[in-house]
Amino acid sequence: MTAAALERDPAGTPPDDHGPWIFTFGMAHRLVVTSATHHQLGQLTGVGVPLSRRYVRMPGTREEARGEMMRLFGLHWACQYPDEESAGVTRHGLTELVLTP
């Protein structure tokens, strides 16, 4: 694999491309609320709420968006995609988890 290929996400989008990016969750991922995330995740109450079949839309470059996901969800997310179609939002019937600014 070339260095240029390593600079791209699996869907082939250049790393400096600004989002919004789509992040999905795995079947076993559950909400873990921290002081940093409480105000942004108000629509989901309670620790341990399943995140499967949900996705989050995150602005910024690929790395900025990943950084914000790590801040909000730690390692409790699955994949990053450049758009809803690549993430399978319609195909898999995913529901958007809207973050409060």
Secondary structure, DSSP 8 states (H G I E B T S, - for coil): --HHHHTS-TT---TT----EEEE--TT-B----TTTTTTTTTS-STT-B-TTEEEEE-S-HHHHHHHHHHHHTT---EEESSHHHHTTTTTT-EE-----
